[in-house]
Amino acid sequence: MSEQYQLNKELAQMLKGGVIMDVTTPEQAEIAQAAGACAVMALERIPADIRAAGGVSRMSDPAMIRSIQEAVTIPVMAKCRIGHFAEAQILEAIEIDYIDESEVLSPADDVYHVDKTKFRVPFVCGAKDLGEALRRIAEGASMIRTKGEPGTGDIVQAVRHMRKMNSQIRHIVSLSEDELYEEAKQLQVPYELVQQVHESGRLPVVNFAAGGVATPADAALMMQLGAEGVFVGSGIFKSGDPKKRAAAIVQAVTNYQDAKLLAELSSGLGEAMVGINEQEIAVLMAERGK
Amino acid sequence: MRIGVLAVQGAFAEHIAALKLLGADAFEIRQLRDISQDFDGLVLPGGESTVMNKLLRDLGLFAPLKAKIEAGLPVLGTCAGMILLAKHVEGGIPCFGTLDVTVKRNAYGRQLGSFVCREQFAGQEITMRFIRAPYVESVEHDTEILAEHDGKIVAVRQSNQLAAAFHPELTENTAVYDLFFKSLAKA
């Protein structure tokens, strides 16, 4: 394992217990930072608008990403399309702090993901289950997030992914050593990663919740299910009072087990993003890249 | 030996694990009620200093913790924790402002500037991991310089306050904790 990869995993450790917010302008980035975001995701359109607009969705304009890098002191992340290593190279060239190889954008490659081991810059990738998570880690991802359906305000998929991953981890812990080879085969992942999960009882990298988080209660739910932090995409800047909602979600992630405080934080936040149910959407983004 | 670890955001779990390995009774500080009991030392971990600064205030932890530090409670700040202690912060807003230093945030640039090195700390060479790290630009009064890298100050001590720009919680070496424990014994 390279020294840079270790440092990249450790940057994710520093983000733990925090909220990473999607922003589309330097002004939104400043609001997010002031509200307590531990990092921002710079993108031209938030997922709800990407979904509404349809068509091909690509990496954001580097000039726009740079303007956000200049506006805030916290880490700045940006998305490249699945498999689009040239977009990733461009993001590395502008010294992005983390690349999200993301199913929110239109996939550029329907077979291969980016070989992330070829980069010095860190990558976060989405995963619906342990197999996907370990495959992305084998490719060089230094952080994992659930692949909850972006831009919907519907938490059901993120919950499903987190529960599945945790239950698969518990299963691997319970196996005897000689059963790990078969498990690696079933999951289509390297044996060494299965062995690591067996010994540590956790993913080898930090794991955040992402997709559909719209309220402090959603954030608390994901944290209680074992997320180490949350991404909030459309949930903040598609709501009635972004500043207040963002700050409330930040506090909810810190004190996710204190229901009394969560009740206070959930009060008078104004309108939440409208939201779409899983059954009502045409494109299931989580099915992109496996 | 009870040690409170600020756990509002960041790598607090790593500190707690390291402290427990060394035999300390470490607990999380997430809100005001967590500091109602007596404790012997405080650790401010790595993470994002802007987030911790805001949450300390929102959760009502800022004033009581500042008072404890000023009253002599031994405190260890690492990376973002060092920024929280600093009196002057270049590129940021001071938090406790109890440590007589000027720190520069993100002093080595973005994540691609993160690095590992080996340097002298309190008489021994140790591994130092710097992650989007700050450094100390200058010290005032009786602040003692404990370590430097490339001509920049990366660890300091002033009476009950110990601060490092790197992450002792991510390495095996216990030199930084050992020094922190010595200040606990004195207090």
Interface residues (C-beta under 8 A of the other chain):
Chain A: E3 Q4 Q6 L7 N8 E10 L11 Q13 M14 L15 K16 G17 G18 Q33 A34 A35 G36 A37 C38 A39 Q69 T73 I74 P75 E92 E95 I96 D97 Y98 R120 V121 P122 A247 V250 Q251 V253 T254 N255 D258 L261
Chain B: A7 V8 Q9 G10 A11 F12 A13 E14 R30 Q31 G46 G47 E48 T50 V51 K54 L55 D58 L59 C79 A80 G91 G92 R105 N106 G109 R110 Q111 L112 S114 F115 V116 R129 I131 R132 H167 L170
